[in-house]
Amino acid sequence: MDTKLSITTLTVFLFLASNVRAQTKGFDVTKYGARPNRDITEALTNAWKDACGSTTPSRVVVPKGSYMLKQIDLKGPCKAPINVQVDGKILAPKNPKLLNGVDQWVKFGYINFFTLSGEGTFDGQGEMAWKHNDCGKNKNCDRLSMNFGFAFLNNSIIQDITSKDSKNFHVNVLGCNNLTFINMNINAPATSLNTDGIHIGRSTQVHIYNSNIATGDDCISLGDGSKQIRVLNVTCGPGHGISVGSLGKYPNEEPVEGLTVKNCTLKNTDNGVRIKTWPGTPIISSVSKMHFEDIIMVNVSNPILIDQQYCPWNQCTKQYPSKIKITEVSFKNIRGTSATQEAIVLDCSSSVPCESVELDDIDLTFNGAITTSKFSNTKPTIKGKVPKLIA
């Protein structure tokens, strides 16, 4: 583990853990009127207000049991470190219209030294929403809520929580600094549309460790402005893999810099590790210092992919190449089985070709046979075993 990042994360973890041990001030939602099988929105809101106003470290507790919750927005700044411990099961409204088109069902924002922990499950009950999700083709579709929104959190930890069946993305991270996910469990069927596991945007030092993610879209995706991201010991699948992007679709996008994906396993995913950018747009930006290492693929389609002609549902024109410059990318010690004969496709932009791309010891088979590689607008450095190059 990178020394600088590991020390930073460990320091925050020990600080928050010491506060938990020292806490004497608890705020149990049952003391605010919460009861199993009933709505706890008001009780949780009031418990949060009191805990956030405490001048000593505090803990909000949702005990075991099943509870209902409407949309909730829990904001800081708080006066001291705060922990929300959820041991129960919290249910969102099944009907997406009851969430009034909000971006996220459960929001935490503007907090320093925040912890969300416990053995609890946040169940988005998204099946009804998936059946009517046509947002890929219809720009005027109904907005569907994500399970979680974490915005402008600093030095914070999300630990042992389960996110289930979100109507949209499970987790959206925006404007955060030094945020760590540990033992996060994310579950949704492969048929659930647009249910990305963890999406990160405009955030620095986000770490995802020892987690299991099964979705109908990207297990982890990086939007613009993501920097110094680490993904370690994550199992992904089903889903669309671990992705950088898509990038280049919207104005004023910021560069993406510094990603390490290591010791991860991908199972039965539609893609493995990939970088995707849109063509046909005037957006100029960059992607750099992307490192994928020690990864196991199990029946994965497109295990290694750079796609700079990403254009789902023909929403763009490929008349003009992508202007997102990709540099310093490495794929090392990636092994297992591919569900497609082409194991490596590096389809870079003809306008700004990929530079400093390295392939090192890639051992992937397709139905017991060899796999192939295909490169466009890049000349990667090749070390060790790599699938056969085809024209």
N, C-alpha and C positions, 0 to 999 in steps of 0.2 A: 504494500500500500504506500502511496506517495506520502513521504514523511511530513511535509507541511500540512497536507489535508488531514492526515490521520491525527496529528497532534491537535489541530483545531477542533475536529469533531470530538475527539476523546475529552478534551478540556471542557467543551460544552456539555457532553454527556455526564461527566463526573460532577460538574457544577449543578446540573439539574437533578441528578440522583441524590446529591447531598442535601439539596433543598427539600426533596421529597421526604427523606428520612427525618429532616428537622421540622417538617410541617406539623403544626398543632391546630391549624385552622382549616377545617373542612366545610364544604358547602354541598350537602347532599340534596339532590333535587326533590327527594320525597319530603324533605322539610319545607319545601316550597309548594307542596300540593300535588306533586307528580304521583301517579298511580299506574300500575301495569295495565296495558290494553287501553290506555287513554292518551289523549294528546298532551304532550309535555312542553309545548313551545313556550308558553308563558312561564312555567316553572324553571326551565333551563335558562331563559332570558334573565329572569330575576336573580337566579343563583350566580350567573356570570357577572352581572352588574356588581353584586356585593363582593364576589371574589376578586374581580379586576380592580376594585377600589381598595382592597386590602393592602396595607403597607408592609405586610410580611408575606412570604410565599404561601400560596393558597392552592386548594385542590377542589374542583367541582366533580362530584361523583354521580354517575348514573348507574345504579346497581343492577344486578341481574333481573331479567324480566323482559317483556316485550312492550314497546312504547310506540306511539305515533308522533310524528313531528312534521309540522308545516315548514315552509322556508324560514331559515333563521340566519341572521347576520351578526356574528359576535366580534366586536371590534375592541381594540385597545386605543391608545396605549394604556397598559396596566401599570400599577404602582410597584409591583414586585413580580418575580417569576410566577407563572400560573400553569397548573396542570389540569387538563380535563380528562378524567378517567371514566371510560365507558366500558362497563362490563355486560350491559344488556344488549338487546337487539332493537334497533331504531328503524321504523318503517316510514318511508316517504308515501305520499298519496299515490295510488295507482294511476289515477287519471292525470296526465301531464298538464291539463288545463287548470287544475287546482293549484299549480305552482305559479300561475300567472305569467308565464314566459320569462321567469328570472334565469340568469345565467347558471347559477349554482344553487343547489338545495341547501347545503350547509357551508357557511362561509366563516373563515377566521382571517382577520386582517389587522395590520398595523400593531403588531405585538413583538416585544423582545423577550427572549427566554420563555417560549411557549412550548408546552408538551401536550400532545394528544396520545393517550395510551389506554391500555386495558385489553380485555379479551372480547370486546364488543364488535357488533356487525352493524354497518349502515347499509340498509337494503333499499335501493332505489326503486324496486318493483317496476322495472322498465319494460316489461313485455308488451304492454299496451302501446307504449310509445314507439317501440321498434317496428311494430306492424304498420305504423303510419309515417315512418321516417322517409321522406323523399327529398331531403335537403341536398343530396348530391346532384339532383337534377332540377330542383325547384328553388330558385333564389328567394321566393316569397313564402317558404315553408314555415310552419309553426316552430318557434324556438323551443328546444328541449333542454331541460336542466341537467347539469352535471351533478354528481354526488357531492364533490368537495371543491371549494375554491380556497386556496391558500395564497393570500396576497400581502406582500410587504411584511413578511415575517423575518426576523433576524435571530440567529443562534437558537434554532428551534428543532424539535424532534417529533416525528410521528412514528409510533412504535406499537406493533402487535395488533393493529386495527385491521378489520376486514371491510372492504367495500364490495358490495354485491349488486349486480344487475342494475347498474346506472342507466338512466334514460339516454345519456349522452356520454361524454368523457367521464371517467371515474374521478380523476384528480387533475385540477388545473393549478399550476404553480406560476405566479406572476410577481415580479419585483422582489423576490426573496434573496436573502444572503445567508449562507451557511445554514441550510435546511437539510436535515437527514431523515430518511425513511429507513426504518429497521424492522425486519420481519413483517412487512406489509403484505397482506393477502388481497388480491383483486380477482374477482370471479364474475364472468359473464359468458354465455355460450358463444360459439363461433359465429352463429347467425345473427348476433346482436349488432346492428349497424352503428358505426361511428363511436364505439365504446372504448376509445383509447384508454390505456391504463393510467399512466402518468404523463401529462404533457407539461413541458417546461418552457417558459418564455421570459426573456429579459431578466434572468436570475443568475446569480454567481454562487459557486460552491454548493451545488445541490448534489447530495449523495444518496444513492439507493443501494442498500445492502441486504443480502439474505432474504430476498422477497420472492413471492410466487405470483405471477400475473397471467391470467387466462382471459382473453377478451375476443371481441369481434373486429378489432382494429389493431393499431400499433400497441404493443405492450408498453413501450416507452417512446415518446417522440419529443424532439427538440425543436422549438420554434426559434424565431430570430432573437438575438441578444443573449443566448445561453452561453455561459462561460464557466470553465472549470467544473465540469460535470463528471461524476464517477459512478459507474454502475458495476457492482461486484457481487458475485454469487447470486445471480438472479436466474430463475427459471421462467421461461416465456413460452406460452402455448396452451391452447390455440391462440391465433392472432396473426398480425401482419408483421411481426418482428420488432426489431429495435431500429428506429429511424431518426435520421437527422433531416428535418423538413416535414412537410414540403416548404421550400423557401422560394422567394422571388415573385410571389403573387400580389403582394400589397406594397403600397408606397412606404418609404421611410423605414424599411427593415434594417436592423442592426446586424453586424457580423456575428457569426457563431464561431467560438474559439475554445478549444480545450475539452475534449471528451475522451474518457477512458472507459472501455467496456471490457471486463476481464472476468475469467472464471464463470462464465454464464453458459446455460444450456437452453437451446431452442428446440421445441418439439412440435412437429406438424404445423408449422407456420407457413403463411403464404409468401413470406420473404424472411431472410435472415437478418443480416446487418446491412443497412443501406443508407445512402444519401440521395435525396430527391429534390430537384429544383424545376421550376416552371420555365418553359421557353415562351417566346412571344410576348414578353413584358419588358419594360424599360428599366426594371429594378437592377441596380448595380450594388453588389455586396460580396461577401467572402465567407468561406468555410475553411478553417485551418486547424491543424493539430488534432486530428481524429485518430484514435488508436483502438483497434479491436484485437484482443489477444486471449489465447487459451479458451477457446469457445468450442462447445460440442453441438453439432447439428444432428437432429434426428428426423429424417424424412422432411426436410425443409426445402421448399421451392425457392429458387433464386437466392442461394445462401449468401453470396457476396455481390452487392449491387450498388453501382453509382448510376443513377438515372437522371440525366439532365434534360430529358424530354418528357418529364412527368406531366401528364395531361389527362386526368381521369374524366370519364364521361364527355370527352371532346370539348372541354370548357375553354380551350385556348387554341391559338394557332401556332403551328410549329414552323411558320415561315421565317421567324427570327430566332436564333439560338439563345439559350440562357446566358445571362451576363453575371452569374454567380461564380466567382473564381474559387476553385477547390485546390488546396495545397496541403502538403504534409499529412498524408493519410497512410496508415499502415494496417495491414491485416496479417496477423502472425499466429501460427500454431492453431489453425482452425481445422477440425476433423469431424468425421461422421458420415452421414448419408444425406444425399440430395434427392429431392423428388423431381428434379429437372436435370437433363443431361448437361445443360450449361450451368456450371456451378459458379462461375465468376463472369459477370458482365460489367465492364467499366465503360459506360456510354457517356463520355464527357462532352462538354460544349465545344463546338467548332470555333466559337468566338473567343473564349478564354479556356484553352485546354487545361486539364488537370496536371499539376506538377508535383513532384516529390511524392509519388505514390509507391508504396512498397508491398510486395507480396512475399511472405516468408513461411514456408512449410505449411502448405494447404493440402490436406489429404481428405478428399471427399469422393465417395463413390455413388453411382446411380445404378440401382438394381444389380449390384455386384460388379458393374463394369466401370471403366474410367469415365471421368467427367471432362468437360472442356471449358476453355476460357475464351472470352471475346473482348477486345479492347478497341475503343474509338477515341481519337483525340487525346491520347495519353500514352506514354512509354514508361510503364512501371519498372522499378528495380525488382528483379526476381531472385530469390534466394531459396535454396532447398527445393523440396518437392512442390510442384504447382500443376494444376490441371492443364492438359494440352491446349495450346493456343490454336484457334481456328481462324481462318480469314473471314 
